[in-house]
């Protein structure tokens, strides 16, 4: 870990509002995995964002907007997120969203297949399309017209926009995790 977690009492005046906003959002949404140390210091990408609060606030606002914007089922979102996390080998992302995927009904076998870099059998049309979109975009390639049209047909324009934004956002999260060598929490 390249950026030390910041205990609440050590936050600067610029970090405190971001910390409080992230803490309330993370506690409300992400109770399935470890997001904080016992002393209240944030872990995962949130700690990195706290180190640069102006940039961190912009990223956090994007994260909140992605949650508010959600129209595709969370199970489908988790497929895309896990494909991205796998592409980047972002351990914390795979740990965290593996738990969220389980909560949304994806089996351990399904998740294991995804995080091994393979396409699981028995995916729904929506899950398969999320896999395809995330697989292509996270490899840095242009989304084929046929895949884009299938997405619009299946998810509508707003859902397609969401899926593309989601892949881009989690590419950014993965780069944050890998750039700052953010580990999976112990235990």
N, C-alpha and C positions, 0 to 999 in steps of 0.2 A: 504494500500500500504506500503510495507516494505522497498522499495528503493525509495528515493526521486528522482523525475525527475531532470535531470541536465540541467540547463540553458546553452546555448552555451558559454557565457562568463566564465562559471565555469569549462569548460572541461579542462582536463589535456592534455599535449602534446601527450600522448599515446591514449587518447580518441578521439581527434579531427579528425584524418583521418577516423576512423570508423564512427564517427558521420556524416561526410560529405558524405561518401559512402552510408550509410544507408539513410540519408536524401534524396539524389538524387534518390535512388532506390524506397524508400517508396513514395515520391512525384509523381514519374512517374507511379507507379502501383496502389497505394492505395488511390485514391482521393475520394472514396465513403464513407469513414468513418474517424473518428478523429484519427490521428496518432501523433499529436503534440499539445502542448499548444501554446497559442498566443505568448509566448516569445521564441518559437523555441525548447523548451525542448521536447524530444521524449517521447511518451507514449507507452503502450502495451509492448510486449516482447523486443522491441528495447531499451527501457530504461534499462531494466535489463542487456542486453548484453553490454551496454556501461559501466556499473559498473565494468566489468572484460573484458577489451578490447581484451586481447589475446584470451580468450575463445569466447567472443562475435564475434570477426572477423571470427573465424572458423565456428561458427553457421551461421553468415550472409553469408559467402561464400557458405555454404550448401544451404541456402535459395535461393541465386542467381542461383546456379547450378540446383536446382529443377525447377526453372522457365525456364532456358535455355533448360533443358532436356525434357520439356513437349512435349508429343506426344498424350496423351489422351485429349479429349475435356475438357475445363475448367469447363463446367457444371458438368461433371462426377467427376472431381477433387473436386469440391465443395461438392458433396454428401459425398465423403470419408472424407473430412475435417470436415464437420458438424457432421458426425457420431462420429469421434474421439473427437471433442469438447464436444459433448453430453455425451460420456462415461466418460469424465473427469470433466464434469460440469464446463468448462472453459468459463466463461462469456464473456471475451473480444474476444476470438476466435469465439464464437457463434455470437456475435454482428457484428464483422468485416466480417466474411465470410457469414453471413446471407445477408449482403448488396451485397457482390460479387455474391452470388448465385442469388439474385434478378436481378442483372444486366445481368446475364447469362440466364435469362428466367425461373428460378424456381419460382413457385407461392408462395405466403404467406402461403397458406394451406399446400403445399408440405413441405416447410421449417418448419412450425409449427409441422407437423407430425414427421419430422426427429428429431427436437430438443426436442420433448416429448419422444424420445426413441423408436418410432415406425417406421415401414417400410411403406412408402407412397404407395398408390395404383397407378397404371398407370405408373410405372417407365419403362424406356427403358431397354433393355437387359444390356446395358453398365452401366446405373445408378444402376440397381439391383445388378450387379456383384460388382461394387465399394462398394455398401452398404454391401454386404456379406463379402468381403475381409476386409473392415475397421471394421466391427462388430466383426469378429473373432479375428483379430490381436490386436485390441485395448482392447480386453478382456484378452490378454495375452495368447491366445491359438495358437497352431500350425495350420496353414492353411491346410485344408483337401486337399488331392491330387486331388480330383474331382474339387474342386473350383479353384485350381491352374491351372489345365489343361483347364478349361473353360476360365480362364483369358488369358492364352497364345493363345487359339483359337480366342478369341474375340479381344484382344489388341495387340497380338504379344508378343514376349519376351521382347522387349524394353518397351512397354506399361505396361506389368505386373511388370517389375522391377520398373518402375516409380511409379506405384500404391503402391507397397510394401514400397518403400522408402518414399513416400508421407505420408503414415500412420505413419511410424516410426518418421518422422520429426515432424508431428503435435502432436504426443504423447509427444515429447520433448518440443514443444512450449506450450502445455497444462500444462505440469509439471512446466515449467518456470512461466507461468501465475498464477498457483495455489500456487506454492511454495512462490512466492513473493507477493501473494494476490493482483494481479494487477486488478483493477476494470474497468468496462465499463466507459468511460468518461461521465461526467455530461452533460445533455442536449441532 
